[in-house]
Amino acid sequence: MSGRRKSLLPPQTDFSRSVRACQFGGEMRIHVRESLLEAPVSVVQG
């Protein structure tokens, strides 16, 4: 779950996925929050 090649994909893809997860409304919601927090981190590290 922690290895979703998010580092390989740009932040734009993460954001798009996060928006879709929000629509799902469920366990993904938690993942969305982490994705948003990890998105900026990936940009700084990458």
C-alpha positions in Angstrom: 0.0 0.0 0.0 2.9 2.3 0.8 4.6 1.5 -2.6 2.3 2.8 -5.3 5.2 4.2 -7.5 4.0 7.6 -6.5 7.6 8.8 -6.7 7.8 7.8 -10.3 4.6 9.6 -11.2 4.3 13.4 -11.0 2.3 15.2 -8.3 -0.4 15.9 -10.9 -1.2 12.2 -11.1 -1.3 12.0 -7.3 -3.6 14.9 -7.1 -5.9 13.5 -9.8 -6.1 10.2 -7.9 -6.7 11.9 -4.6 -9.7 13.7 -6.2 -11.1 10.5 -7.5 -10.6 8.9 -4.0 -12.6 11.7 -2.4 -15.5 10.9 -4.7 -15.3 7.3 -3.6 -15.9 8.4 0.0 -14.5 5.6 2.3 -11.2 4.2 3.4 -9.7 6.0 0.4 -10.4 9.2 2.1 -7.6 8.6 4.6 -5.3 7.6 1.7 -6.2 10.9 -0.1 -5.0 12.9 2.9 -1.7 11.1 3.0 -1.4 11.4 -0.8 -1.7 15.2 -0.6 0.8 15.4 2.1 3.2 13.0 0.3 2.7 14.8 -3.0 4.6 18.0 -2.0 7.2 15.9 -0.2 7.9 13.9 -3.3 8.4 17.1 -5.3 10.9 18.4 -2.8 12.7 15.0 -2.6 12.5 14.4 -6.4 
